[in-house]
Amino acid sequence: MEICPKCGLPTQACVCSEIGKSEQKIKITTEKIKYGKIITLVSGFNKDIDIKTIAKELKQYLACGGTIKGDVIELQGGHTSRINGALVKLGFNEELIEN
């Protein structure tokens, strides 16, 4: 059985990523790219959090495509009005989400 080096709990019961979610300041911006298309950029994630899982959940919730570039999630389309609700459902603090 493996032990998490941060919290000292077994890896199955580790809560480090959940605690980290509530303390992160997330920044949401939109950008116009080639051919006038709009993408939504979600940034500000710590290294502790699994960004792939968050991107997958956001894409499913918003019914859009997207990718990860570095530590930024790029979502196809302008989702600034709906993305706050999606991030809150994933466990992020609403007060620390900046549009």
Phi and psi restraints in degrees (range 20) as a CNS / XPLOR table:
assign (resid 1 and name C) (resid 2 and name N)
       (resid 2 and name CA) (resid 2 and name C) 1.0 -90.5 20.0 2
assign (resid 2 and name N) (resid 2 and name CA)
       (resid 2 and name C) (resid 3 and name N) 1.0 146.7 20.0 2
assign (resid 2 and name C) (resid 3 and name N)
       (resid 3 and name CA) (resid 3 and name C) 1.0 -112.7 20.0 2
assign (resid 3 and name N) (resid 3 and name CA)
       (resid 3 and name C) (resid 4 and name N) 1.0 136.0 20.0 2
assign (resid 3 and name C) (resid 4 and name N)
       (resid 4 and name CA) (resid 4 and name C) 1.0 -70.4 20.0 2
assign (resid 4 and name N) (resid 4 and name CA)
       (resid 4 and name C) (resid 5 and name N) 1.0 129.7 20.0 2
assign (resid 4 and name C) (resid 5 and name N)
       (resid 5 and name CA) (resid 5 and name C) 1.0 -70.4 20.0 2
assign (resid 5 and name N) (resid 5 and name CA)
       (resid 5 and name C) (resid 6 and name N) 1.0 -20.6 20.0 2
assign (resid 5 and name C) (resid 6 and name N)
       (resid 6 and name CA) (resid 6 and name C) 1.0 -84.2 20.0 2
assign (resid 6 and name N) (resid 6 and name CA)
       (resid 6 and name C) (resid 7 and name N) 1.0 -53.6 20.0 2
assign (resid 6 and name C) (resid 7 and name N)
       (resid 7 and name CA) (resid 7 and name C) 1.0 -100.3 20.0 2
assign (resid 7 and name N) (resid 7 and name CA)
       (resid 7 and name C) (resid 8 and name N) 1.0 -14.5 20.0 2
assign (resid 7 and name C) (resid 8 and name N)
       (resid 8 and name CA) (resid 8 and name C) 1.0 81.8 20.0 2
assign (resid 8 and name N) (resid 8 and name CA)
       (resid 8 and name C) (resid 9 and name N) 1.0 4.6 20.0 2
assign (resid 8 and name C) (resid 9 and name N)
       (resid 9 and name CA) (resid 9 and name C) 1.0 -91.8 20.0 2
assign (resid 9 and name N) (resid 9 and name CA)
       (resid 9 and name C) (resid 10 and name N) 1.0 159.7 20.0 2
assign (resid 9 and name C) (resid 10 and name N)
       (resid 10 and name CA) (resid 10 and name C) 1.0 -59.0 20.0 2
assign (resid 10 and name N) (resid 10 and name CA)
       (resid 10 and name C) (resid 11 and name N) 1.0 149.9 20.0 2
assign (resid 10 and name C) (resid 11 and name N)
       (resid 11 and name CA) (resid 11 and name C) 1.0 -59.6 20.0 2
assign (resid 11 and name N) (resid 11 and name CA)
       (resid 11 and name C) (resid 12 and name N) 1.0 -28.8 20.0 2
assign (resid 11 and name C) (resid 12 and name N)
       (resid 12 and name CA) (resid 12 and name C) 1.0 -69.0 20.0 2
assign (resid 12 and name N) (resid 12 and name CA)
       (resid 12 and name C) (resid 13 and name N) 1.0 -29.9 20.0 2
assign (resid 12 and name C) (resid 13 and name N)
       (resid 13 and name CA) (resid 13 and name C) 1.0 -104.4 20.0 2
assign (resid 13 and name N) (resid 13 and name CA)
       (resid 13 and name C) (resid 14 and name N) 1.0 8.5 20.0 2
assign (resid 13 and name C) (resid 14 and name N)
       (resid 14 and name CA) (resid 14 and name C) 1.0 -63.6 20.0 2
assign (resid 14 and name N) (resid 14 and name CA)
       (resid 14 and name C) (resid 15 and name N) 1.0 134.7 20.0 2
assign (resid 14 and name C) (resid 15 and name N)
       (resid 15 and name CA) (resid 15 and name C) 1.0 -116.8 20.0 2
assign (resid 15 and name N) (resid 15 and name CA)
       (resid 15 and name C) (resid 16 and name N) 1.0 12.9 20.0 2
assign (resid 15 and name C) (resid 16 and name N)
       (resid 16 and name CA) (resid 16 and name C) 1.0 -59.3 20.0 2
assign (resid 16 and name N) (resid 16 and name CA)
       (resid 16 and name C) (resid 17 and name N) 1.0 -43.6 20.0 2
assign (resid 16 and name C) (resid 17 and name N)
       (resid 17 and name CA) (resid 17 and name C) 1.0 -69.1 20.0 2
assign (resid 17 and name N) (resid 17 and name CA)
       (resid 17 and name C) (resid 18 and name N) 1.0 -34.3 20.0 2
assign (resid 17 and name C) (resid 18 and name N)
       (resid 18 and name CA) (resid 18 and name C) 1.0 -69.5 20.0 2
assign (resid 18 and name N) (resid 18 and name CA)
       (resid 18 and name C) (resid 19 and name N) 1.0 -40.1 20.0 2
assign (resid 18 and name C) (resid 19 and name N)
       (resid 19 and name CA) (resid 19 and name C) 1.0 -66.3 20.0 2
assign (resid 19 and name N) (resid 19 and name CA)
       (resid 19 and name C) (resid 20 and name N) 1.0 -40.5 20.0 2
assign (resid 19 and name C) (resid 20 and name N)
       (resid 20 and name CA) (resid 20 and name C) 1.0 -64.1 20.0 2
assign (resid 20 and name N) (resid 20 and name CA)
       (resid 20 and name C) (resid 21 and name N) 1.0 -33.2 20.0 2
assign (resid 20 and name C) (resid 21 and name N)
       (resid 21 and name CA) (resid 21 and name C) 1.0 -62.4 20.0 2
assign (resid 21 and name N) (resid 21 and name CA)
       (resid 21 and name C) (resid 22 and name N) 1.0 -41.3 20.0 2
assign (resid 21 and name C) (resid 22 and name N)
       (resid 22 and name CA) (resid 22 and name C) 1.0 -74.7 20.0 2
assign (resid 22 and name N) (resid 22 and name CA)
       (resid 22 and name C) (resid 23 and name N) 1.0 -11.9 20.0 2
assign (resid 22 and name C) (resid 23 and name N)
       (resid 23 and name CA) (resid 23 and name C) 1.0 -107.6 20.0 2
assign (resid 23 and name N) (resid 23 and name CA)
       (resid 23 and name C) (resid 24 and name N) 1.0 2.9 20.0 2
assign (resid 23 and name C) (resid 24 and name N)
       (resid 24 and name CA) (resid 24 and name C) 1.0 -91.7 20.0 2
assign (resid 24 and name N) (resid 24 and name CA)
       (resid 24 and name C) (resid 25 and name N) 1.0 143.2 20.0 2
assign (resid 24 and name C) (resid 25 and name N)
       (resid 25 and name CA) (resid 25 and name C) 1.0 -98.0 20.0 2
assign (resid 25 and name N) (resid 25 and name CA)
       (resid 25 and name C) (resid 26 and name N) 1.0 109.6 20.0 2
assign (resid 25 and name C) (resid 26 and name N)
       (resid 26 and name CA) (resid 26 and name C) 1.0 -98.1 20.0 2
assign (resid 26 and name N) (resid 26 and name CA)
       (resid 26 and name C) (resid 27 and name N) 1.0 135.7 20.0 2
assign (resid 26 and name C) (resid 27 and name N)
       (resid 27 and name CA) (resid 27 and name C) 1.0 -114.6 20.0 2
assign (resid 27 and name N) (resid 27 and name CA)
       (resid 27 and name C) (resid 28 and name N) 1.0 130.6 20.0 2
assign (resid 27 and name C) (resid 28 and name N)
       (resid 28 and name CA) (resid 28 and name C) 1.0 -118.1 20.0 2
assign (resid 28 and name N) (resid 28 and name CA)
       (resid 28 and name C) (resid 29 and name N) 1.0 125.5 20.0 2
assign (resid 28 and name C) (resid 29 and name N)
       (resid 29 and name CA) (resid 29 and name C) 1.0 -136.1 20.0 2
assign (resid 29 and name N) (resid 29 and name CA)
       (resid 29 and name C) (resid 30 and name N) 1.0 162.9 20.0 2
assign (resid 29 and name C) (resid 30 and name N)
       (resid 30 and name CA) (resid 30 and name C) 1.0 -117.9 20.0 2
assign (resid 30 and name N) (resid 30 and name CA)
       (resid 30 and name C) (resid 31 and name N) 1.0 154.7 20.0 2
assign (resid 30 and name C) (resid 31 and name N)
       (resid 31 and name CA) (resid 31 and name C) 1.0 -144.4 20.0 2
assign (resid 31 and name N) (resid 31 and name CA)
       (resid 31 and name C) (resid 32 and name N) 1.0 139.7 20.0 2
assign (resid 31 and name C) (resid 32 and name N)
       (resid 32 and name CA) (resid 32 and name C) 1.0 -92.2 20.0 2
assign (resid 32 and name N) (resid 32 and name CA)
       (resid 32 and name C) (resid 33 and name N) 1.0 128.9 20.0 2
assign (resid 32 and name C) (resid 33 and name N)
       (resid 33 and name CA) (resid 33 and name C) 1.0 -116.3 20.0 2
assign (resid 33 and name N) (resid 33 and name CA)
       (resid 33 and name C) (resid 34 and name N) 1.0 -162.9 20.0 2
assign (resid 33 and name C) (resid 34 and name N)
       (resid 34 and name CA) (resid 34 and name C) 1.0 -50.2 20.0 2
assign (resid 34 and name N) (resid 34 and name CA)
       (resid 34 and name C) (resid 35 and name N) 1.0 139.8 20.0 2
assign (resid 34 and name C) (resid 35 and name N)
       (resid 35 and name CA) (resid 35 and name C) 1.0 63.9 20.0 2
assign (resid 35 and name N) (resid 35 and name CA)
       (resid 35 and name C) (resid 36 and name N) 1.0 21.7 20.0 2
assign (resid 35 and name C) (resid 36 and name N)
       (resid 36 and name CA) (resid 36 and name C) 1.0 76.1 20.0 2
assign (resid 36 and name N) (resid 36 and name CA)
       (resid 36 and name C) (resid 37 and name N) 1.0 12.6 20.0 2
assign (resid 36 and name C) (resid 37 and name N)
       (resid 37 and name CA) (resid 37 and name C) 1.0 -79.3 20.0 2
assign (resid 37 and name N) (resid 37 and name CA)
       (resid 37 and name C) (resid 38 and name N) 1.0 151.5 20.0 2
assign (resid 37 and name C) (resid 38 and name N)
       (resid 38 and name CA) (resid 38 and name C) 1.0 -110.0 20.0 2
assign (resid 38 and name N) (resid 38 and name CA)
       (resid 38 and name C) (resid 39 and name N) 1.0 137.6 20.0 2
assign (resid 38 and name C) (resid 39 and name N)
       (resid 39 and name CA) (resid 39 and name C) 1.0 -123.5 20.0 2
assign (resid 39 and name N) (resid 39 and name CA)
       (resid 39 and name C) (resid 40 and name N) 1.0 151.3 20.0 2
assign (resid 39 and name C) (resid 40 and name N)
       (resid 40 and name CA) (resid 40 and name C) 1.0 -104.5 20.0 2
assign (resid 40 and name N) (resid 40 and name CA)
       (resid 40 and name C) (resid 41 and name N) 1.0 128.7 20.0 2
assign (resid 40 and name C) (resid 41 and name N)
       (resid 41 and name CA) (resid 41 and name C) 1.0 -107.2 20.0 2
assign (resid 41 and name N) (resid 41 and name CA)
       (resid 41 and name C) (resid 42 and name N) 1.0 128.9 20.0 2
assign (resid 41 and name C) (resid 42 and name N)
       (resid 42 and name CA) (resid 42 and name C) 1.0 -118.1 20.0 2
assign (resid 42 and name N) (resid 42 and name CA)
       (resid 42 and name C) (resid 43 and name N) 1.0 118.0 20.0 2
assign (resid 42 and name C) (resid 43 and name N)
       (resid 43 and name CA) (resid 43 and name C) 1.0 -135.6 20.0 2
assign (resid 43 and name N) (resid 43 and name CA)
       (resid 43 and name C) (resid 44 and name N) 1.0 173.6 20.0 2
assign (resid 43 and name C) (resid 44 and name N)
       (resid 44 and name CA) (resid 44 and name C) 1.0 103.1 20.0 2
assign (resid 44 and name N) (resid 44 and name CA)
       (resid 44 and name C) (resid 45 and name N) 1.0 19.0 20.0 2
assign (resid 44 and name C) (resid 45 and name N)
       (resid 45 and name CA) (resid 45 and name C) 1.0 -84.6 20.0 2
assign (resid 45 and name N) (resid 45 and name CA)
       (resid 45 and name C) (resid 46 and name N) 1.0 141.9 20.0 2
assign (resid 45 and name C) (resid 46 and name N)
       (resid 46 and name CA) (resid 46 and name C) 1.0 -75.7 20.0 2
assign (resid 46 and name N) (resid 46 and name CA)
       (resid 46 and name C) (resid 47 and name N) 1.0 165.9 20.0 2
assign (resid 46 and name C) (resid 47 and name N)
       (resid 47 and name CA) (resid 47 and name C) 1.0 -70.8 20.0 2
assign (resid 47 and name N) (resid 47 and name CA)
       (resid 47 and name C) (resid 48 and name N) 1.0 -21.7 20.0 2
assign (resid 47 and name C) (resid 48 and name N)
       (resid 48 and name CA) (resid 48 and name C) 1.0 -70.7 20.0 2
assign (resid 48 and name N) (resid 48 and name CA)
       (resid 48 and name C) (resid 49 and name N) 1.0 -24.7 20.0 2
assign (resid 48 and name C) (resid 49 and name N)
       (resid 49 and name CA) (resid 49 and name C) 1.0 -91.3 20.0 2
assign (resid 49 and name N) (resid 49 and name CA)
       (resid 49 and name C) (resid 50 and name N) 1.0 141.0 20.0 2
assign (resid 49 and name C) (resid 50 and name N)
       (resid 50 and name CA) (resid 50 and name C) 1.0 -78.4 20.0 2
assign (resid 50 and name N) (resid 50 and name CA)
       (resid 50 and name C) (resid 51 and name N) 1.0 98.8 20.0 2
assign (resid 50 and name C) (resid 51 and name N)
       (resid 51 and name CA) (resid 51 and name C) 1.0 -69.2 20.0 2
assign (resid 51 and name N) (resid 51 and name CA)
       (resid 51 and name C) (resid 52 and name N) 1.0 -27.5 20.0 2
assign (resid 51 and name C) (resid 52 and name N)
       (resid 52 and name CA) (resid 52 and name C) 1.0 -64.5 20.0 2
assign (resid 52 and name N) (resid 52 and name CA)
       (resid 52 and name C) (resid 53 and name N) 1.0 -42.6 20.0 2
assign (resid 52 and name C) (resid 53 and name N)
       (resid 53 and name CA) (resid 53 and name C) 1.0 -66.2 20.0 2
assign (resid 53 and name N) (resid 53 and name CA)
       (resid 53 and name C) (resid 54 and name N) 1.0 -41.4 20.0 2
assign (resid 53 and name C) (resid 54 and name N)
       (resid 54 and name CA) (resid 54 and name C) 1.0 -64.4 20.0 2
assign (resid 54 and name N) (resid 54 and name CA)
       (resid 54 and name C) (resid 55 and name N) 1.0 -42.7 20.0 2
assign (resid 54 and name C) (resid 55 and name N)
       (resid 55 and name CA) (resid 55 and name C) 1.0 -62.1 20.0 2
assign (resid 55 and name N) (resid 55 and name CA)
       (resid 55 and name C) (resid 56 and name N) 1.0 -41.5 20.0 2
assign (resid 55 and name C) (resid 56 and name N)
       (resid 56 and name CA) (resid 56 and name C) 1.0 -63.1 20.0 2
assign (resid 56 and name N) (resid 56 and name CA)
       (resid 56 and name C) (resid 57 and name N) 1.0 -45.0 20.0 2
assign (resid 56 and name C) (resid 57 and name N)
       (resid 57 and name CA) (resid 57 and name C) 1.0 -64.0 20.0 2
assign (resid 57 and name N) (resid 57 and name CA)
       (resid 57 and name C) (resid 58 and name N) 1.0 -42.3 20.0 2
assign (resid 57 and name C) (resid 58 and name N)
       (resid 58 and name CA) (resid 58 and name C) 1.0 -63.9 20.0 2
assign (resid 58 and name N) (resid 58 and name CA)
       (resid 58 and name C) (resid 59 and name N) 1.0 -42.2 20.0 2
assign (resid 58 and name C) (resid 59 and name N)
       (resid 59 and name CA) (resid 59 and name C) 1.0 -64.4 20.0 2
assign (resid 59 and name N) (resid 59 and name CA)
       (resid 59 and name C) (resid 60 and name N) 1.0 -38.4 20.0 2
assign (resid 59 and name C) (resid 60 and name N)
       (resid 60 and name CA) (resid 60 and name C) 1.0 -68.6 20.0 2
assign (resid 60 and name N) (resid 60 and name CA)
       (resid 60 and name C) (resid 61 and name N) 1.0 -43.7 20.0 2
assign (resid 60 and name C) (resid 61 and name N)
       (resid 61 and name CA) (resid 61 and name C) 1.0 -65.8 20.0 2
assign (resid 61 and name N) (resid 61 and name CA)
       (resid 61 and name C) (resid 62 and name N) 1.0 -41.2 20.0 2
assign (resid 61 and name C) (resid 62 and name N)
       (resid 62 and name CA) (resid 62 and name C) 1.0 -91.4 20.0 2
assign (resid 62 and name N) (resid 62 and name CA)
       (resid 62 and name C) (resid 63 and name N) 1.0 -4.2 20.0 2
assign (resid 62 and name C) (resid 63 and name N)
       (resid 63 and name CA) (resid 63 and name C) 1.0 53.4 20.0 2
assign (resid 63 and name N) (resid 63 and name CA)
       (resid 63 and name C) (resid 64 and name N) 1.0 55.7 20.0 2
assign (resid 63 and name C) (resid 64 and name N)
       (resid 64 and name CA) (resid 64 and name C) 1.0 -143.8 20.0 2
assign (resid 64 and name N) (resid 64 and name CA)
       (resid 64 and name C) (resid 65 and name N) 1.0 170.4 20.0 2
assign (resid 64 and name C) (resid 65 and name N)
       (resid 65 and name CA) (resid 65 and name C) 1.0 -92.0 20.0 2
assign (resid 65 and name N) (resid 65 and name CA)
       (resid 65 and name C) (resid 66 and name N) 1.0 170.6 20.0 2
assign (resid 65 and name C) (resid 66 and name N)
       (resid 66 and name CA) (resid 66 and name C) 1.0 177.2 20.0 2
assign (resid 66 and name N) (resid 66 and name CA)
       (resid 66 and name C) (resid 67 and name N) 1.0 177.8 20.0 2
assign (resid 66 and name C) (resid 67 and name N)
       (resid 67 and name CA) (resid 67 and name C) 1.0 -151.8 20.0 2
assign (resid 67 and name N) (resid 67 and name CA)
       (resid 67 and name C) (resid 68 and name N) 1.0 173.2 20.0 2
assign (resid 67 and name C) (resid 68 and name N)
       (resid 68 and name CA) (resid 68 and name C) 1.0 -117.4 20.0 2
assign (resid 68 and name N) (resid 68 and name CA)
       (resid 68 and name C) (resid 69 and name N) 1.0 127.6 20.0 2
assign (resid 68 and name C) (resid 69 and name N)
       (resid 69 and name CA) (resid 69 and name C) 1.0 -126.0 20.0 2
assign (resid 69 and name N) (resid 69 and name CA)
       (resid 69 and name C) (resid 70 and name N) 1.0 107.6 20.0 2
assign (resid 69 and name C) (resid 70 and name N)
       (resid 70 and name CA) (resid 70 and name C) 1.0 69.4 20.0 2
assign (resid 70 and name N) (resid 70 and name CA)
       (resid 70 and name C) (resid 71 and name N) 1.0 -118.5 20.0 2
assign (resid 70 and name C) (resid 71 and name N)
       (resid 71 and name CA) (resid 71 and name C) 1.0 -113.6 20.0 2
assign (resid 71 and name N) (resid 71 and name CA)
       (resid 71 and name C) (resid 72 and name N) 1.0 25.9 20.0 2
assign (resid 71 and name C) (resid 72 and name N)
       (resid 72 and name CA) (resid 72 and name C) 1.0 -119.3 20.0 2
assign (resid 72 and name N) (resid 72 and name CA)
       (resid 72 and name C) (resid 73 and name N) 1.0 134.4 20.0 2
assign (resid 72 and name C) (resid 73 and name N)
       (resid 73 and name CA) (resid 73 and name C) 1.0 -95.1 20.0 2
assign (resid 73 and name N) (resid 73 and name CA)
       (resid 73 and name C) (resid 74 and name N) 1.0 126.2 20.0 2
assign (resid 73 and name C) (resid 74 and name N)
       (resid 74 and name CA) (resid 74 and name C) 1.0 -107.2 20.0 2
assign (resid 74 and name N) (resid 74 and name CA)
       (resid 74 and name C) (resid 75 and name N) 1.0 122.5 20.0 2
assign (resid 74 and name C) (resid 75 and name N)
       (resid 75 and name CA) (resid 75 and name C) 1.0 -113.3 20.0 2
assign (resid 75 and name N) (resid 75 and name CA)
       (resid 75 and name C) (resid 76 and name N) 1.0 137.3 20.0 2
assign (resid 75 and name C) (resid 76 and name N)
       (resid 76 and name CA) (resid 76 and name C) 1.0 -74.5 20.0 2
assign (resid 76 and name N) (resid 76 and name CA)
       (resid 76 and name C) (resid 77 and name N) 1.0 126.0 20.0 2
assign (resid 76 and name C) (resid 77 and name N)
       (resid 77 and name CA) (resid 77 and name C) 1.0 103.8 20.0 2
assign (resid 77 and name N) (resid 77 and name CA)
       (resid 77 and name C) (resid 78 and name N) 1.0 168.2 20.0 2
assign (resid 77 and name C) (resid 78 and name N)
       (resid 78 and name CA) (resid 78 and name C) 1.0 -94.4 20.0 2
assign (resid 78 and name N) (resid 78 and name CA)
       (resid 78 and name C) (resid 79 and name N) 1.0 102.4 20.0 2
assign (resid 78 and name C) (resid 79 and name N)
       (resid 79 and name CA) (resid 79 and name C) 1.0 -115.5 20.0 2
assign (resid 79 and name N) (resid 79 and name CA)
       (resid 79 and name C) (resid 80 and name N) 1.0 23.3 20.0 2
assign (resid 79 and name C) (resid 80 and name N)
       (resid 80 and name CA) (resid 80 and name C) 1.0 -63.0 20.0 2
assign (resid 80 and name N) (resid 80 and name CA)
       (resid 80 and name C) (resid 81 and name N) 1.0 -29.6 20.0 2
assign (resid 80 and name C) (resid 81 and name N)
       (resid 81 and name CA) (resid 81 and name C) 1.0 -76.4 20.0 2
assign (resid 81 and name N) (resid 81 and name CA)
       (resid 81 and name C) (resid 82 and name N) 1.0 -28.4 20.0 2
assign (resid 81 and name C) (resid 82 and name N)
       (resid 82 and name CA) (resid 82 and name C) 1.0 -102.4 20.0 2
assign (resid 82 and name N) (resid 82 and name CA)
       (resid 82 and name C) (resid 83 and name N) 1.0 -15.8 20.0 2
assign (resid 82 and name C) (resid 83 and name N)
       (resid 83 and name CA) (resid 83 and name C) 1.0 -72.6 20.0 2
assign (resid 83 and name N) (resid 83 and name CA)
       (resid 83 and name C) (resid 84 and name N) 1.0 -28.2 20.0 2
assign (resid 83 and name C) (resid 84 and name N)
       (resid 84 and name CA) (resid 84 and name C) 1.0 -59.5 20.0 2
assign (resid 84 and name N) (resid 84 and name CA)
       (resid 84 and name C) (resid 85 and name N) 1.0 -45.8 20.0 2
assign (resid 84 and name C) (resid 85 and name N)
       (resid 85 and name CA) (resid 85 and name C) 1.0 -61.7 20.0 2
assign (resid 85 and name N) (resid 85 and name CA)
       (resid 85 and name C) (resid 86 and name N) 1.0 -38.4 20.0 2
assign (resid 85 and name C) (resid 86 and name N)
       (resid 86 and name CA) (resid 86 and name C) 1.0 -66.1 20.0 2
assign (resid 86 and name N) (resid 86 and name CA)
       (resid 86 and name C) (resid 87 and name N) 1.0 -42.4 20.0 2
assign (resid 86 and name C) (resid 87 and name N)
       (resid 87 and name CA) (resid 87 and name C) 1.0 -68.7 20.0 2
assign (resid 87 and name N) (resid 87 and name CA)
       (resid 87 and name C) (resid 88 and name N) 1.0 -36.2 20.0 2
assign (resid 87 and name C) (resid 88 and name N)
       (resid 88 and name CA) (resid 88 and name C) 1.0 -65.1 20.0 2
assign (resid 88 and name N) (resid 88 and name CA)
       (resid 88 and name C) (resid 89 and name N) 1.0 -40.2 20.0 2
assign (resid 88 and name C) (resid 89 and name N)
       (resid 89 and name CA) (resid 89 and name C) 1.0 -63.8 20.0 2
assign (resid 89 and name N) (resid 89 and name CA)
       (resid 89 and name C) (resid 90 and name N) 1.0 -28.4 20.0 2
assign (resid 89 and name C) (resid 90 and name N)
       (resid 90 and name CA) (resid 90 and name C) 1.0 -82.2 20.0 2
assign (resid 90 and name N) (resid 90 and name CA)
       (resid 90 and name C) (resid 91 and name N) 1.0 -4.2 20.0 2
assign (resid 90 and name C) (resid 91 and name N)
       (resid 91 and name CA) (resid 91 and name C) 1.0 106.9 20.0 2
assign (resid 91 and name N) (resid 91 and name CA)
       (resid 91 and name C) (resid 92 and name N) 1.0 8.0 20.0 2
assign (resid 91 and name C) (resid 92 and name N)
       (resid 92 and name CA) (resid 92 and name C) 1.0 -86.1 20.0 2
assign (resid 92 and name N) (resid 92 and name CA)
       (resid 92 and name C) (resid 93 and name N) 1.0 151.6 20.0 2
assign (resid 92 and name C) (resid 93 and name N)
       (resid 93 and name CA) (resid 93 and name C) 1.0 -76.9 20.0 2
assign (resid 93 and name N) (resid 93 and name CA)
       (resid 93 and name C) (resid 94 and name N) 1.0 125.2 20.0 2
assign (resid 93 and name C) (resid 94 and name N)
       (resid 94 and name CA) (resid 94 and name C) 1.0 -63.4 20.0 2
assign (resid 94 and name N) (resid 94 and name CA)
       (resid 94 and name C) (resid 95 and name N) 1.0 -32.3 20.0 2
assign (resid 94 and name C) (resid 95 and name N)
       (resid 95 and name CA) (resid 95 and name C) 1.0 -71.1 20.0 2
assign (resid 95 and name N) (resid 95 and name CA)
       (resid 95 and name C) (resid 96 and name N) 1.0 -20.6 20.0 2
assign (resid 95 and name C) (resid 96 and name N)
       (resid 96 and name CA) (resid 96 and name C) 1.0 -99.9 20.0 2
assign (resid 96 and name N) (resid 96 and name CA)
       (resid 96 and name C) (resid 97 and name N) 1.0 9.0 20.0 2
assign (resid 96 and name C) (resid 97 and name N)
       (resid 97 and name CA) (resid 97 and name C) 1.0 -95.3 20.0 2
assign (resid 97 and name N) (resid 97 and name CA)
       (resid 97 and name C) (resid 98 and name N) 1.0 121.1 20.0 2
assign (resid 97 and name C) (resid 98 and name N)
       (resid 98 and name CA) (resid 98 and name C) 1.0 -110.5 20.0 2
assign (resid 98 and name N) (resid 98 and name CA)
       (resid 98 and name C) (resid 99 and name N) 1.0 124.3 20.0 2
